[in-house]
């Protein structure tokens, strides 16, 4: 019994590569951009073509079914209907692609903001100079209530009374994806230099975070940091 | 195999466009509809009732001193129209009282450089640009066309291109806002529940979207040419998405004699977008049709070639 032709096997391989790159790989890594997936599919197609044309016999096995499909010779039934559908749909799809490419964009530009951009070198490796004592945490909590609570909220969850109009919204410290993932020196940078101190990938022009170095001393900022971790029930990431 | 190849290389490029939207698009853009005739400068013009508004939440200004803890205006509804020459925006918001010092403003980035929404204040690692501010105040007959690039640099431009007209009506309107309630957690006996780590009473927070009927609505229409000769002005090109931000002041006089909101004590928004509807371009249909014909022609040529090459 003849197995599937080389053309069919090549098609199955292409589908498998696409499914693996689009749906399986993101389970383990960041999703791949479509442009990269197209590149891998293109390389796979090249490989199938090279393999399939190594000999006259394999060339016929690879290209024969394709040529018979295109010419319509020797096919019938469902395959003939499929051929007709392809011949009709292909030009329509090309026309649709052309139209879509030329039509004006009705959506605003996609802007990908990096939530935790890398800090400047001077803020890497700093340690909190103040001891983590109940007194320091209490003083930090008072400072937090005065300066930070309106945006970051009494529950440290970014749900402060002044937070509604800001985009991006104030950080939710209770979320394990925020301050629990960061060293204290990172928070020191962000509080001291504010939103305007972010690098371009952090979209500083959008951030409502004040530049607190204008109003708070370094010690006050370190105390606020201790209070944030205590109030949010989180621990800072430590240096490895 | 051919089916699969055709699928991959013609349908898949469309795949990103078929993906679901990552966020609510219609809440981030003021769509200025293209109309025939003059743009309305009067807030009472009937055409405004035919234009969909986009609502934007507002926050008290807490970014820089002098801050304010809470503000009267919790959100603004914005509509836009243009006729390829002039553009008009109507900003509508609830304000219980009509006061001489009531004010509203639109802010735009100028050129290609990003500008911070706080008057284009300098950014540490990014070279920012200036902002153009269209400002209206109730007790001033004309609107002000202003520029800024950092705190303390706000100035009126030499060339004034913006007009504004506003109407306050003592009418009912519904506002929605987030309502937050804090409460001390209690056990079934009514005793305060304490955090085992700190010993402090546990505070619960309940947030819900509340609706309230209020009286008093301001409608402010700002009008300007889409493009001006002033390089300090934002140039609005149909089809593009320039950034816009809003500010509103409730100029009510308090018992102390101070204004409730003035200067930097105001309601502000983040950067959003405007989009002036581009004029229809029918040539894209023609190019699409040409592409269909060309693709069919290529099919015909390939099939004829394949048939010729096959054995009899």
Contacts between the chains, C-beta under 8 A, distances in Angstrom:
chain1	res1	chain2	res2	distance
A	7	B	1	3.6
A	7	B	2	7.9
A	8	B	1	6.5
A	10	B	1	5.6
A	11	B	1	4.4
A	11	B	3	7.6
A	11	B	4	4.0
A	11	B	5	7.7
A	14	B	4	5.8
A	14	B	5	7.7
A	14	B	8	6.6
A	15	B	4	6.5
A	18	B	8	7.2
A	34	B	12	7.4
A	34	B	13	8.0
A	34	B	15	6.4
A	34	B	16	5.8
A	38	B	12	7.2
A	41	B	8	6.0
A	45	B	5	7.2
A	62	B	1	7.7
A	65	B	1	6.4
A	66	B	1	5.4
A	66	B	2	4.9
A	67	B	306	4.9
A	67	B	309	7.6
A	67	B	310	6.8
A	69	B	1	8.0
A	69	B	2	5.3
A	69	B	3	7.8
A	70	B	2	6.6
A	70	B	302	6.4
A	70	B	303	5.3
A	70	B	306	5.0
A	71	B	303	6.1
A	71	B	306	4.7
A	71	B	307	4.7
A	71	B	310	6.0
A	72	B	303	7.8
A	73	B	307	7.3
A	73	B	310	6.1
A	82	B	3	6.7
A	86	B	2	7.0
A	86	B	3	5.9
A	86	B	6	6.1
A	87	B	299	6.0
A	90	B	6	5.6
A	90	B	10	6.7
A	90	B	295	6.1
A	90	B	299	6.5
A	91	B	291	7.8
A	91	B	292	4.6
A	91	B	293	7.6
A	91	B	295	3.8
A	91	B	296	4.3
A	91	B	299	6.7
A	92	B	292	6.3
A	93	B	6	7.8
A	93	B	10	4.2
A	93	B	11	6.5
A	94	B	10	6.4
A	94	B	291	5.0
A	94	B	292	6.5
A	94	B	294	7.6
A	94	B	295	3.9
A	95	B	288	4.5
A	95	B	289	6.5
A	95	B	291	4.7
A	95	B	292	3.6
A	95	B	295	7.1
A	96	B	14	7.5
A	96	B	288	7.1
A	97	B	10	6.5
A	97	B	13	6.2
A	97	B	14	6.9
A	97	B	291	7.4
A	98	B	287	5.6
A	98	B	288	4.9
A	98	B	290	7.8
A	98	B	291	3.8
A	99	B	284	5.6
A	99	B	285	6.9
A	99	B	287	7.3
A	99	B	288	3.7
A	99	B	291	7.9
A	100	B	14	6.8
A	100	B	17	6.7
A	102	B	283	7.9
A	102	B	284	4.2
A	102	B	287	5.8
A	102	B	288	7.6
A	103	B	284	5.6
A	104	B	239	5.0
A	104	B	278	5.2
A	104	B	281	7.1
A	105	B	239	7.6
A	106	B	275	7.8
A	107	B	21	7.9
A	107	B	25	5.7
A	108	B	25	7.3
A	108	B	28	6.3
A	108	B	29	5.7
A	108	B	241	4.4
A	108	B	273	4.6
A	108	B	275	7.3
A	109	B	241	6.2
A	110	B	22	8.0
A	120	B	125	7.5
A	150	B	60	7.3
A	150	B	62	5.4
A	150	B	67	8.0
A	150	B	69	6.5
A	151	B	62	6.2
A	153	B	205	7.5
A	154	B	182	6.2
A	154	B	203	6.7
A	154	B	205	7.0
A	155	B	203	7.0
A	155	B	205	5.0
A	157	B	205	7.6
A	159	B	180	6.8
A	159	B	205	6.9
A	159	B	207	6.0
A	161	B	69	7.7
A	161	B	70	6.7
A	161	B	180	6.3
A	162	B	59	5.1
A	162	B	60	4.8
A	162	B	62	5.1
A	162	B	69	7.3
A	162	B	70	7.7
A	163	B	59	6.7
A	164	B	57	4.5
A	164	B	58	7.4
A	164	B	59	5.7
A	164	B	74	7.1
A	164	B	177	7.1
A	164	B	178	5.6
A	165	B	56	7.4
A	165	B	57	4.4
A	165	B	58	4.4
A	165	B	59	3.2
A	165	B	75	8.0
A	165	B	267	7.4
A	165	B	268	6.6
A	165	B	269	5.1
A	165	B	270	6.5
A	166	B	59	5.5
A	166	B	270	5.4
A	167	B	270	4.1
A	167	B	271	7.4
A	167	B	272	7.6
A	168	B	270	8.0
A	193	B	124	5.8
A	195	B	116	7.9
A	196	B	116	6.0
A	196	B	121	6.3
A	196	B	122	6.9
A	196	B	123	4.5
A	196	B	124	5.8
A	197	B	123	7.5
A	197	B	124	4.1
A	197	B	125	6.8
A	198	B	123	7.6
A	198	B	124	7.7
A	198	B	125	6.8
A	198	B	126	7.8
A	199	B	125	4.7
A	199	B	126	7.3
A	200	B	125	6.7
A	200	B	126	4.9
A	203	B	114	7.9
A	204	B	116	6.8
A	204	B	123	4.6
A	204	B	124	7.4
A	204	B	125	7.1
A	204	B	126	5.6
A	205	B	109	8.0
A	205	B	114	4.3
A	205	B	115	6.0
A	205	B	116	4.7
A	205	B	117	6.7
A	205	B	123	6.7
A	205	B	126	7.2
A	205	B	128	6.5
A	205	B	271	6.9
A	206	B	117	6.9
A	206	B	270	6.0
A	206	B	271	5.6
A	208	B	59	7.3
A	208	B	62	7.0
A	208	B	63	5.0
A	208	B	117	7.8
A	208	B	270	7.0
A	209	B	63	7.8
A	210	B	62	7.2
A	210	B	63	5.4
A	210	B	64	6.3
A	215	B	65	7.4
A	230	B	198	7.8
